[in-house]
Amino acid sequence: MEKRSMRDLVAAVAGPRNFSDNRKSWLNRAARRAGISYRSVKAVFYGEITNETHASIRLLRHAARERAGTLASRFETIARNMDAADTDFYRADVLALIHVSRLLRGEDRSRDNAED
């Protein structure tokens, strides 16, 4: 796997860097969320660990999927509340939130069909 995608994986788990974050605190957040050591996350981030089957990469992927599922649930809740408040006014926003939640869950296959 290429170095850029490993960095993206760590970023997906760590979340956005806050104003008060430095790189070490940000990587530590990814380590805590994935249940692995700071050194392991740092090694993945800098491309020292590249084996797809390495335990650290598997745990980071699992944490990224959990984080995506959590975000998808939040988006679905927001969409339901907006729809309940005013269906017509929020229709486009509700559809966008539902679409993004499906993408996060890996349920949207429209891109796969477009390639056929």
CORDASUL-V149106 format. One record per residue. RES is the residue in three letters. PSI is psi in whole degrees, -180 to 180 (999 if undefined). OMEGA is omega in radians with two decimals (* if undefined). Layout:
# CORDASUL-V149106
RES;PSI;OMEGA
RES;PSI;OMEGA
This chain:
# CORDASUL-V149106
MET;142;-3.08
GLU;158;-3.06
LYS;-40;-3.11
ARG;-42;-3.12
SER;-31;3.06
MET;-40;3.09
ARG;-40;3.11
ASP;-38;3.10
LEU;-47;3.12
VAL;-42;-3.14
ALA;-37;3.13
ALA;-36;-3.14
VAL;-43;-3.08
ALA;-31;-3.06
GLY;-177;-3.10
PRO;148;3.08
ARG;126;3.10
ASN;164;3.12
PHE;-38;-3.09
SER;-6;-3.12
ASP;142;2.84
ASN;177;-3.07
ARG;-39;-3.11
LYS;-44;-3.14
SER;-35;3.12
TRP;-45;3.09
LEU;-35;3.07
ASN;-39;3.11
ARG;-42;3.08
ALA;-41;3.14
ALA;-45;3.13
ARG;-46;-3.11
ARG;-33;-3.12
ALA;-14;-3.13
GLY;33;3.11
ILE;175;-3.09
SER;157;3.06
TYR;-42;-3.11
ARG;-38;3.12
SER;-43;3.11
VAL;-43;3.13
LYS;-41;3.13
ALA;-39;3.09
VAL;-45;-3.10
PHE;-41;-3.10
TYR;9;3.04
GLY;17;3.10
GLU;-27;3.04
ILE;118;-3.11
THR;-9;-3.12
ASN;119;-3.10
GLU;-29;-3.07
THR;4;3.12
HIS;141;-3.08
ALA;-39;-3.12
SER;-41;3.14
ILE;-40;3.09
ARG;-44;-3.14
LEU;-36;3.06
LEU;-42;3.10
ARG;-42;3.12
HIS;-44;3.12
ALA;-38;3.12
ALA;-41;3.10
ARG;-41;3.11
GLU;-43;3.14
ARG;-41;3.11
ALA;-40;3.10
GLY;-39;3.10
THR;-45;3.11
LEU;-41;3.13
ALA;-42;3.11
SER;-41;3.10
ARG;-44;3.14
PHE;-40;3.13
GLU;-39;3.10
THR;-45;3.11
ILE;-43;-3.14
ALA;-43;3.12
ARG;-44;-3.14
ASN;-40;3.11
MET;-41;3.14
ASP;-39;3.12
ALA;-33;-3.11
ALA;-47;-3.12
ASP;96;-3.06
THR;-48;-3.06
ASP;-45;-3.07
PHE;-41;-3.05
TYR;9;-3.03
ARG;-50;-3.10
ALA;-40;3.13
ASP;-41;3.12
VAL;-45;3.13
LEU;-40;3.12
ALA;-43;3.13
LEU;-41;3.11
ILE;-42;3.12
HIS;-47;-3.13
VAL;-40;3.12
SER;-36;3.08
ARG;-39;3.07
LEU;-44;-3.14
LEU;-35;3.13
ARG;-6;-3.13
GLY;22;-3.08
GLU;-16;-3.09
ASP;114;-3.11
ARG;13;-3.10
SER;-33;3.12
ARG;-39;3.11
ASP;-40;-3.11
ASN;-31;-3.12
ALA;-25;-3.12
GLU;-15;-3.11
ASP;999;*
